[in-house]
Amino acid sequence: MTSFKYDVCIIGTGHVGLPLGLSFIEVGLTAIGIDRDVYLRETINSGKMPFYEPGYDTLISSLKFQVYDNFEIIKKAKNIIITVGTPLNNHIETDLRQIQQVLESLGNQLTVGQLICLRSTVAPKTTRFVRRWIKHHTSLKVGKDIRLAFCPERIVEGNAYKELRTLPQIIGTEDKKSQKMAKLLFKVLTPDLLFTNYITAELVKLSNNITRYVHFALANQLALVADDLGANIYEILELANYKYPRNHLDKPGLTGGTCLRKDFGMINENVPYSDMFLSAWKIHEYMPTFLVKHLLKRTKIRGKVITILGYTFKADTDDMRDSLAPKLYRYIMRELPTEVRISDHYLSDPIKDEHNGKLRNWSIEKSIVNVDCIFVAVNHTGYREALYPLAKQNPNTWIVDIWNVSNINQIFYQASALRALS
Ligand SMILES: NC(=O)c1ccc[n+]([C@@H]2O[C@H](COP(=O)([O-])OP(=O)(O)OC[C@H]3O[C@@H](n4cnc5c(N)ncnc54)[C@H](O)[C@@H]3O)[C@@H](O)[C@H]2O)c1
C-alpha cells in the first residue's frame, strides 16, 4: 500500500481553498497547496493572509501550510481537493477551463489509493465529466484504483473559520471506496456528514445559493413596486415580518459576488426555457439603474458631486469580484456629475477596477464632505456612524441607502432626516 507524506493537497488556494487547508491543519492533518498565482503563493508561504478572512492569522503564521506551483508534489498527497474558480462566461455556460487545466496537470501524477475531491461549485453533471476524463486519459479506474467525490463548499466569505467546523458536509460519491475515503477526510472537521450521489450533491450546493438569490430578488422587486407606488419598502418589511409566522421577507440590497450571481446560471446550462432564476438575475442587475433612476425623480445628478460608499460585493470583505457597485458607478457617470468619489475602507488606494480603471479611494470622512448625493452601495460596518453627522453638516445631502445602514427605514432621504437618530 502506498504511504503518503501529506494527508491533503488543495489545488487552488484562494478564498475557498486556503481556509479549508488551514482548517485541516488546525485539526491535526498535514496539508499543502498548489496555486498558479505567484502573489498568493508568496504571501501564504511568508505566513500572511492574502485576503480578508478572519480567524486564520495565527494558523497561517505557523507556516505549516505551504503552497507550491508544481504538480509533482501531488504524488505525496493522499487526498486531492480541487477548489479552483468556476466562473460563468459571457454565455449561459460555466467556464470550465480552470478545472480542465487542473485535470491536465494531474493526469500523469495521480497514484493508486488517492481521493480526488471536487469542491468548486459546478454545474450539474460536472463530476461525471471528471470521471469520464479520468477514464479516458489515465489507466486508473474510479472506485477501484482511485476515488472520486463531489463535496461542495457552502461557507460564506468572512465566516469560513466557524462554518468549516459547523456546517454539515455533503458527500457525493458513486462507489463505496470513494464514500469511505471522503467520509474519513471530512469527519475530522465535523461529525455531521450527509451522503448522496454526484448530481444531488451538485444540486444541493446550487439550491442553497439560488434560494438566497431568489429571496433577495423578491425583496428587491418589492422595493421597486413600493417606490413606484409611493410606499416605503422598509415600513412594509417591518409590518409584514412583525409576529407573522409564515414568511420572513429579506431586506433589499445590491446582490452580486461570484457565488450567488453565477450559480443560477449553472442550473440554466441545462434548461432551455426562461425560469424564475433568470428573472431573479434580471431584477438584481436592474438595481443599480433603479437607484439612479429613482434618485433622479427627487433630485438632479448632472453637475453634482456624488459619493459611493462601498465598492466590494458585500459587507466587510475586500472581495470586489462581481460586485454591482462598479455598475452603479457607471450608471451614475452616465448622468454627468461633476465628480464621483468612492470610499471603501476594505480596499487599498487606488482601487484597481478592470472595467472602470484606477479610482481614487477616499477616506470615509473626506468622501462625504460637501457632496450632493451619497449612494450606500455596500453595508460595511462604520457607515452608520459616518452618516449621522451629516444631519447638521450637510442636511440637504440626498442619501440613497438601499441597505438601511442608517436605520432610518427609507431608501431615499435627505441627511436632515438623520437628525432624529443622531
Ligand atoms: N468565495 C466563496 O465564498 C465561495 C464559497 C463557496 C464556494 N465557492 C466556489 O469555490 C470555487 C473557488 O472559489 P474562490 O472564491 O476560492 O476562487 P479564487 O479565485 O479565490 O481561488 C481559486 C484559485 O485557484 C487558482 N487556480 C486556478 N487554476 C489553477 C490551476 N490550473 N492550477 C493551480 N491553481 C489554479 C487560482 O490562482 C486561485 O487562487 C468556485 O467554484 C466558487 O464558486 C466559493
The ligand as a MOL file (V3000), in Angstrom:
LIG
                    3D

  0  0  0     0  0            999 V3000
M  V30 BEGIN CTAB
M  V30 COUNTS 44 48 0 0 0
M  V30 BEGIN ATOM
M  V30 1 N -15.6450 32.5110 -2.4470 0
M  V30 2 C -16.6280 31.9060 -1.7870 0
M  V30 3 O -17.1520 32.4120 -0.7850 0
M  V30 4 C -17.1310 30.5430 -2.2200 0
M  V30 5 C -17.9860 29.8500 -1.3760 0
M  V30 6 C -18.4090 28.5760 -1.7550 0
M  V30 7 C -17.9850 28.0480 -2.9580 0
M  V30 8 N -17.1620 28.7660 -3.7800 0 CHG=1
M  V30 9 C -16.7010 28.1330 -5.0270 0
M  V30 10 O -15.3650 27.6740 -4.8080 0
M  V30 11 C -14.5840 27.7870 -6.0080 0
M  V30 12 C -13.3660 28.6310 -5.7490 0
M  V30 13 O -13.7860 29.9570 -5.4350 0
M  V30 14 P -12.7920 31.0150 -4.8110 0
M  V30 15 O -13.6240 32.1750 -4.4120 0
M  V30 16 O -11.9100 30.3680 -3.8130 0 CHG=-1
M  V30 17 O -11.9120 31.3860 -6.0910 0
M  V30 18 P -10.4680 32.0540 -6.0600 0
M  V30 19 O -10.3050 32.6730 -7.4000 0
M  V30 20 O -10.3290 32.9020 -4.8520 0
M  V30 21 O -9.4740 30.8190 -5.9230 0
M  V30 22 C -9.2050 29.9390 -6.9600 0
M  V30 23 C -7.7140 29.7140 -7.0030 0
M  V30 24 O -7.4390 28.6820 -7.9440 0
M  V30 25 C -6.1900 29.0000 -8.5400 0
M  V30 26 N -6.0910 28.2470 -9.8020 0
M  V30 27 C -6.8780 28.3510 -10.8940 0
M  V30 28 N -6.4880 27.4990 -11.8510 0
M  V30 29 C -5.4160 26.8350 -11.3480 0
M  V30 30 C -4.5700 25.8340 -11.8580 0
M  V30 31 N -4.7410 25.3380 -13.0950 0
M  V30 32 N -3.5720 25.4110 -11.0900 0
M  V30 33 C -3.3590 25.9100 -9.8450 0
M  V30 34 N -4.1400 26.8540 -9.3150 0
M  V30 35 C -5.1540 27.3190 -10.0500 0
M  V30 36 C -6.2470 30.4960 -8.7270 0
M  V30 37 O -4.9620 31.0530 -8.9030 0
M  V30 38 C -6.9380 30.9440 -7.4540 0
M  V30 39 O -6.0220 31.3030 -6.4540 0
M  V30 40 C -15.5540 28.3580 -7.0440 0
M  V30 41 O -16.1370 27.3150 -7.7560 0
M  V30 42 C -16.5800 29.0760 -6.2110 0
M  V30 43 O -17.8240 29.1920 -6.8640 0
M  V30 44 C -16.7070 29.9840 -3.4230 0
M  V30 END ATOM
M  V30 BEGIN BOND
M  V30 1 1 1 2
M  V30 2 2 2 3
M  V30 3 1 2 4
M  V30 4 1 4 5
M  V30 5 2 4 44
M  V30 6 2 5 6
M  V30 7 1 6 7
M  V30 8 2 7 8
M  V30 9 1 8 9
M  V30 10 1 8 44
M  V30 11 1 9 10
M  V30 12 1 9 42
M  V30 13 1 10 11
M  V30 14 1 11 12
M  V30 15 1 11 40
M  V30 16 1 12 13
M  V30 17 1 13 14
M  V30 18 2 14 15
M  V30 19 1 14 16
M  V30 20 1 14 17
M  V30 21 1 17 18
M  V30 22 2 18 19
M  V30 23 1 18 20
M  V30 24 1 18 21
M  V30 25 1 21 22
M  V30 26 1 22 23
M  V30 27 1 23 24
M  V30 28 1 23 38
M  V30 29 1 24 25
M  V30 30 1 25 26
M  V30 31 1 25 36
M  V30 32 1 26 27
M  V30 33 1 26 35
M  V30 34 2 27 28
M  V30 35 1 28 29
M  V30 36 1 29 30
M  V30 37 2 29 35
M  V30 38 1 30 31
M  V30 39 2 30 32
M  V30 40 1 32 33
M  V30 41 2 33 34
M  V30 42 1 34 35
M  V30 43 1 36 37
M  V30 44 1 36 38
M  V30 45 1 38 39
M  V30 46 1 40 41
M  V30 47 1 40 42
M  V30 48 1 42 43
M  V30 END BOND
M  V30 END CTAB
M  END
